[in-house]
Structure formats: structure tokens, C-alpha cells
Amino acid sequence: MNNTYATKPSDITRKWYVVDATDVVLGRLAAQVAKLLRGKHKPYFTPNLDCGDYVVVINADKVKLTGKKLTDKKYYKHTGWIGGIKETTAGKILDSRFPERVIEKAVERMISRNPMGRQQMTKLKVYAGENHPHAAQNPEVLDIASMNSKNKRSEL
């Protein structure tokens, strides 16, 4: 008789990955990062457990958007006051003080909106430049740009 394997929290091992976002298309990068954060790449993936790994994204300010998304893609926020809706474009955010927010929002919208999704998002570390403080964890380099020819855009 076959027994169904159920993953226990003690069975979960976490790895660290570092991803270079230079010239990588935003949506394709976010999809791969969300898969790693959820743990869907592991054979013992369980939907009700946080099986995911840690992901460090560097060079977030050099990510690419296809088409006219730099000017046409809008991000909205509300101040909480009447008529207090504010909008900005992806291009303005990438040129501003915190360009890593574009990647954080893209990944956040691919993760479940529940307590486990918020827990998984804490394992995402995004940095605008080349440097990151996670060298002690010995992160494994994951080259998303070379996985598919459509993942990298340099002429845009």
C-alpha cells in the first residue's frame, strides 16, 4: 500500500539565491522570483507550508520594461483622505530614490495575499545597486537572463 508523503516544517531546507536584474524583463524576473519564494521548484512543495527560499535581487534599477510601460504603466496609492488617490509611472519610480519598489510590487502581486504570502515576502531582499549585505549566507547565483532568450532585453 502506498503512503502519501506529507512535508513537515522540519523537512524544509532553505537556500539563498542572488539574481542580477540587469537588462532582465520585469515580469519574467518577478515570475521566477515568486516561484522561488513560494518553493514551487522543490519536489516536496506543499501549498499550506512556506517551503520557499531566500532571494536577493541586485541591480534593481537596471531592470527593463517592454513596450511603452515606462510611461504608460501606472502605480496608484491612496493617502486615506477624500480624493487622495495618487498615481505615478514605472519610469518615475525607477528614476527615483527607491527603484527597488518596482520589483517588490511585481513579485508581491504574484504571491498570495494572506499571512503566509506576507511571510514569504519577507524572504525577498531587493537592492538598487551591485552590493548586498548577504554574502555571509553564500547565495547561489541564479542567471535568469540566460534561461530564455526573451528574458533579456538590452536594446530597449
Long-range contacts (C-beta under 8 A, 24 or more apart in sequence): 5-44, 6-46, 7-44, 7-45, 7-46, 7-49, 7-51, 9-49, 11-44, 12-39, 12-44, 12-49, 12-50, 12-51, 14-52, 14-53, 14-54, 14-123, 15-53, 15-54, 15-140, 16-53, 16-54, 16-55, 16-56, 16-134, 16-137, 16-138, 16-139, 16-140, 17-53, 17-54, 17-55, 17-56, 17-139, 17-140, 17-141, 17-142, 18-55, 18-56, 18-57, 18-58, 18-132, 18-134, 18-139, 18-140, 18-141, 18-142, 19-55, 19-56, 19-57, 19-58, 19-142, 19-144, 20-58, 20-59, 20-141, 20-143, 20-145, 21-57, 21-58, 21-59, 21-60, 21-62, 21-63, 21-103, 22-59, 22-62, 22-63, 22-145, 23-62, 23-63, 23-64, 23-145, 23-152, 23-153, 23-154, 24-63, 24-64, 24-144, 24-145, 24-151, 24-152, 24-153, 25-63, 25-64, 25-65, 25-66, 25-150, 25-151, 25-152, 25-153, 26-63, 26-64, 26-65, 26-69, 26-102, 26-103, 26-106, 27-106, 28-144, 28-148, 28-150, 28-151, 29-57, 29-63, 29-103, 29-106, 29-144, 29-151, 30-103, 30-106, 30-107, 30-110, 31-110, 32-142, 32-144, 32-147, 33-57, 33-103, 33-107, 33-124, 34-107, 34-110, 34-111, 36-142, 37-107, 37-111, 37-120, 37-121, 37-123, 37-124, 38-111, 38-120, 48-116, 50-116, 50-119, 50-120, 52-120, 52-123, 53-123, 54-123, 54-124, 54-125, 54-134, 54-137, 54-139, 55-123, 55-124, 55-125, 56-125, 56-126, 56-127, 56-132, 56-134, 56-139, 57-100, 57-103, 57-124, 57-125, 57-126, 57-127, 58-127, 58-129, 58-130, 58-131, 58-132, 59-127, 59-128, 59-129, 59-130, 60-99, 60-100, 60-102, 60-103, 60-126, 60-127, 60-128, 61-94, 61-99, 61-100, 61-128, 61-129, 63-94, 63-102, 63-103, 64-153, 64-154, 64-156, 65-90, 65-156, 66-153, 66-156, 70-94, 75-105, 98-128, 99-128, 100-126, 100-127, 100-128
